[in-house]
Amino acid sequence: MLRTLARVAVAAPFAFLSAHALAAPGEGRDVAWDILADLTTEVGPRLAGSEREAVARDWAVARLKALGFANVRSEPFTIPGWIRGAETAQLTAPYPQPLHITALGNSVATPAGGLTAELVYFASLDALKAAPDASLKGKVAFVDHAMRANQDGSGYGPFGQVRRAGPALASRKGAVAIVIRSVGTDSNRDPHTGVTGFPEGVAPIPAGAVSAPDAALIARIAATGKPVRIALVLEGHPVGPLPSGNVVADLPGRDPKLPPILVGCHLDSWDLGTGAIDDAAGCAIVAAAALRAQQGGKPLRTIRVLWAGSEENGGFGGVAYAKAHGAEPHALAMESDFGADRVWRLKFAFANGNQPLADRIAAALLPLGIVRNDERANGGTDVAPIITAQKLAVIDLEQDGTRYFDLHHTPDDTLDKVDPAQLEQNVAAWTAVLKIVADEAGPISGPN
């Protein structure tokens, strides 16, 4: 139903918003949708270190200046880059079948002309761990898993290890390549990309992910006990160093002596889609809410917006921000990087003395259907380094993640998947929080 509504809403993006929910033109609602639509349309995919990520930075600087932000600048850094190449796969035995595959970030290329080898099925990462050393010499590992959708997205942590750690583990077992079931919850034939890593001393190998239907096909064939063979071409490979950078902008508060509120997202995306939910929506939400929080007069504290670069391939933007701004005091950090579906839950990481402030925020959000949770907030990849360095207060506005991993890192991550009404609910929630915390005169501190 959400996808149908989103497609209708693209033509008339706010037709089904209630009248009381509409912000004044140019003060939040239109800002968020326009940032999201224009970034995904005018720039498109923004692979870390690529020419399109550089275009996105220039675009972001121009847009934030036009919206009235101050001190808008691009802060460059370099990254170990990776580029995608040709990618194909097919089973050659016992039953010839084409597969839909995509390379994982940091994969190395297959030999010229590709490779053909026996495919060895593992039902889980633990099954691969249990395989004897050198048992995969000359073979391709296939690792399956059972990730399922849930509201808080908590399955991504454990099941994502198939992508994050599986390739290095397969290499240690002697595999010449690895293929995994995409880390996702959909049943589409769109494979999910994402970054993997090879620790020092582990030989990188070609690594790819197939779509869920293709993974199910492999599992069915493997269950017959017949030997399985795969022909694989993955030409993506590391390059570098490549240029990247963060875009930082401020909405100055009335008291420049008070430490600012930092709100973050990431500007880069994977290259298969246009990065609408991951994470153009997050950048739209934080910028629009920061602007809307100025309505009625400037708050006491500066609100700083961080549109980080190179998050997808290793969180380099957050590290660069902490390095560049670690000597500047901050009060609190927040991040939006989980799509644009409605905020449903609230978490804090506050000092004991700030509990009355937390209570005020929770009370302000309850009419929006957002409930407080006692688990500790952690921010996100782009703000985590500065949170850790300065032991900052943190607020998490958690979005409904039920369908997030249907779209995440796939060609289907496009603008039509965003429901404008839910995007507006995010902006409203963020605005409510920013109006309170940015106007707080007393100390705001992280857990004691």
N, C-alpha and C positions, 0 to 999 in steps of 0.2 A: 504493500500500500504506500509506503514512504517513497519508493522509487516512482510510482505513478504520480503522486502529488508533486514530487520534485520536477518531473518533466513538464507537468502542466504549469508549474510556478515559474519556469524559466521565461515563458511568454508573458506572464503577468505576475511578477515575483512576489507581490504582497497582497494578492487578491483575497487570500483566505486568512489574513491577520485580523484579529479583532481591533476595533477602532481604538480602544484604550491602550493597546500595545504599541501603536505606531509612534515612532520618534519623529521629531521635527525634521524636515528635509535637511540633509547635510550634517545631521547631528547624531549619527549612530547607525540607524537602520540602513539608509542608503549607502553610507560610508562602508559598512561591512560588506554588503552585497557587491558594491562596485569594486572594492579591493579584490574580492574573491573572483568575480567574473573577469575583471580586466587582467589580473595576474595570470590566470589560467588561459585566457584568450590571447593576450598580447605577447606573453612570454612563453607559456606552455611548459613542457618538461624542463627541469632545472637540475640536471645531474651535477653533483658536487665537483667543482673544479673545471666545469665545462664552460664554453663560450656562453651558453644560455643562462648559466648561473650568474656570470658577469653581467649579462643584460638585465637580469632580475635585480641585481644590486643597483644598477643605474636607474632602473624603473622605480625601485623602492625609494631611493633618495628623492627623486623628482616628485613622487606621489606624496610622501610624508611632508615635504616642504610645502606642496600645494595645499595640504590639509591644515597647515598652520603650526606644525611641529617646529621646535627650535633645535639648534645645535645638531642638525641632521648631518650625519657623515657615514662614510664607508670606512671600515677599519680592516685593512688587508692582512692576510696571513697565507701561508702555503700549506698544502696537504699532500700526502701520498695519494695520487690520483688513480683512477681506474676508468677504462672505457669499454663499452660493449661492442661486440662484433657479431658476426653471423652465428646463429645457433639453431641447430636441428638435431633431432633424435628419432630413431625408430628401432623397434624391436625387429631383429632379423630371424630369431628362432625362439620357441618352436612355431610361433605364428607371427608372420610379418604384420606389424602394426605401426602406424605413425604416432608419434608422441608430441604433445605441446610442451615445450621446455623453454626455460630462460636461465641465463647464467646468474649466479650469485656474485655480488660485489666482492672483489679480491680474488675471484677465480682466476686461474691461469688458463692459457689456451691449450686446447688439444693439439697434438702434432699436426703438421700440414696434411690436409686431406682427412683429418679426423682420426678416430680410433674405433675399433670393433673388438669387443671382449665379452667374456661371460659376466652376467649380471647376477649378483648374489643378494637375495632378499633378506632384510632384517625388519622385524615387526616393530622395533622401537630402538631408541638410542641405547637403552640398556642392553638390548640383544647385541648390538654392534660392540659395545664395551666388552661383552663376554666372549667375543670371538678371539681365538688364539692369535698371538702375534704372528705376523707374516702370513696368516691364512688367506689374505686377500691379494697376495702377490700376483700382479698381472690381471687383476679382475676389477670390475666396477661394483662398488657397493650401492645398494638401494636401501634407504631407510624410510620406513613408514611411521605413522603416529596416529593419534586419535583425538586431535584438538577439536573441541566443540565450542559453539558460541555461548557466551554468558555476558551478563550486563556489565560487569566490572572489568572484563577483559583479562582476568587473572590467568587464563590458560596460556597466554602468550609467553609468560615467563618460563614455565617448565617445557612446553612444547617447542618454543622458539630455540631451545638448546639443540634441537635436531639440525637447525641451520647454522647456529653460531659455533657449535663445538663439533658437529658431526664430520665436516670435511677434514679437520685436523686429525680427528680420531681415525678416520678411514685411512688417511695417509700413513699414520703410525702402524696400521695393520698391513700396509703394503699395497693398498689399492692404487690403481692408475687414475681413477676418477671416482666421483660420487654423484649420485642423483638422489634427491629427497622428494617426498611428498611436500608440496607447497605448504608453508606455515600459514594456514588460512582456514576459514570455516564455510566456504562456499562450495557449490557443486558445479561451478562454471568451468569451462575449459580454458580459463585464463590462469597461467601460472603466476605465482608470487615471487618477486625477487627479494633482495635484502642482503645485508652485508654478512660476510663470514670472516674468519680470521685464522691465520696460521702462526702460532707462536714461534719464537726464535728456535731454530733447530729442527723444525718440522717442515718437510718439503711441501710447498703448495701444489695442489693438484686441481685439475678442472672440476668445477662444482656447479651443478645446476638443479633446478627444481621443476618438477612436472606438475601439471594441473591435477586436481583431485580426481576427476574421472580417469585420467591416465594412471594415477597411482593405484586406483582400485583395480584397473585392468591388470597391472603388473602383479598385484597381490593375488588375483584370481589365477593367473597363469602360474605363478610361483607355487601355488597350492597344489597344482597337479603333479609336482615333483619332476617335471621335465626341465632339462637345462634351458636356461634363458640367455639369449645374447642380445647385445645392444650395439648399435652404431651411433656414434656421438660426435657432433661438431660443436665446439664452444670456442669462439675466437676472442671473447672478451679477455682483457689482460691488464695488469697494473701498468701505470705510467707515472711519470712525475719527476720532481715535484710540480704541482700545478697551483695556480693562484686561486684563492677563495677569499672570503671576507664576511664580516658582520655589518649590518646596518643598524645604527643606534640613533635614537632621537628622543628629545625631551619635551615635556609640557611643564615649564617651570612653575613651581608653587610659590606661595606668598612668602614663605620663610626658607631662603636658600641654605640656612644653617642646619635644617632638619634633613637627615638622610632620606634619600628617595625611595620610592616604591618601584621595583623592577618587574616588568611584565614581559614574558618572552614567548617566542614561537620559533620555527625555523623556515627559512626562505627556500632552501634547496628541496629537491624532490627526486625520487627515482624517475627514470626516463621512460617507463612503459606507458604511463598515463600523463595527466597534466597536473598531478599533485593537488587536487582540489581539497580532499579531506586531509591529506598528509603533505604539507600542512598550511596551504594557503588559507584555509578556513581559520586556523589558529591565529595567523597574522591579521586577518580581517577582524576577528573578535577582539583581540587585545588593543588594536589601534582604535577601533570604533568605540570601545568602552572607555578608553583613556580620554578620548575627545568628549564623549557624552558626560563623563564625570566632571567636566568643566562647566556644565550648565548650572546657572545660579551663582557663578563666580569661581575663581580659582581656589582649589584646596590649598591647605598649608604646604603640603609636601609636593615636590616634583614627582611626576610619574614618568619613568623612563621606559621606552619601548626598545626591546632587543629583537630584531629579526635576524636570527643567527644563520650562518652559512655552514655547510658541510656537517649537518647533523647525521644524515642517513648513513654515512660511511664511517662513522666513528666518533661523533660528538665533538668535532674539532672546534666548532664555533663557540660552544660553551667554555671550553678550556681557554680559547684565545681571549674571550671576554674577561674571564677571571684574571688572566695574566695582565691584561691591559688596565683593568679597573680594580684590581685587588686592594690597592692602597686607598680607594675611595670608600667611605662608609656607605652601606646600604641598610635599609630597615627591614624589608620584606621582599620576598620573591614569589612569583606565580608564573605558571606556564600553561598554554593551551596547545596541546598536540595529541588530540584523540578524536579528530573529526569535528562534526558540527551538530551531532544529535544532542538532544536536550540534556542540560545539567540536572542530575538527580541526587547527587550526594556531595557533602561538604566535609573536608578534613582540615585539621590545623596541626601545626607544629609551633607552639607558642610557649614562652616563659610562663611560669605560674602567675606572675603579676599581670599578664595580659589576658587572663581568662575573662574578665568583664568585657574586654573588646571582642573576644571570640563570641561571647554570648550575644552581643549586639548584632554582630554579623549574622549569626545563625537565625536570630529573630527576624532580621530583614529579609532573609532568603526563604523562610518558611512559606510565605504566601505564594512563592513561585513553585512550590512543590518540592523544594530541595531540603533534604533531611541531613542532619548532622550525624557524623560517624566518629567513633572514638579512636579509630586507628590513626597513626601519625602520618601527616602529609609529608611528601618528599619532593614536590616540585616537578622536575623533569630534566631530561638530558641537557637542555640548553641553559638552565639556571643552576643545575646541581653543583658545578664547580665553585661558583661564587657563594652558594649556600653553605657548602662545606668549609670553604676558606674563612668565612665570616660568621658562621653559626647563626644564620639568619632565621627569622620567622618565616613560615611558609603557610600558604593556603592552597589547597587543591579543590578546584571546582570540577568534580568528576562527571564526565559525560556518559550517556548510555552507549555502551560498546557492543550491543547485541549484534549489529550488522557491520561493525567497523572492519573486522577481519575477513569479511566477504570481499572487501574492496582494496584493502591495504596492500600497497606495493604491486598493484596489478594494472593492466591497461584500462580497467574499469574505474580507476580513480579519476573521475571527471566531474565537471560542474553540475550536471543533471542529477547527481546523487545527493546533492545538498538540498534539504528542505528549508526554504527561507524562514518559515515560522520557527523552526527549531534553532536556526542561526540567530534569529532575533532574541529568542529566549536566552541563549548564551550571552549575547551582548547585554541584555537586561540584568542578568545575574552578575556578570563581571562589573557592570556599572555600579550596581548596588554595593558591592564589596569595595570598589575603588573610592567611592564617595566617602565611605566610612574610614578606611585605613589612611587615605591620603589627607584626611582632615584631622587625624589624630595628633594632638600636640605632645602627648606624653611618649615615653620610650616604647618602642616596639622591638621585642627581642625574641630570639629563638629559645628552644628548651634549655633550662638551666643545667 
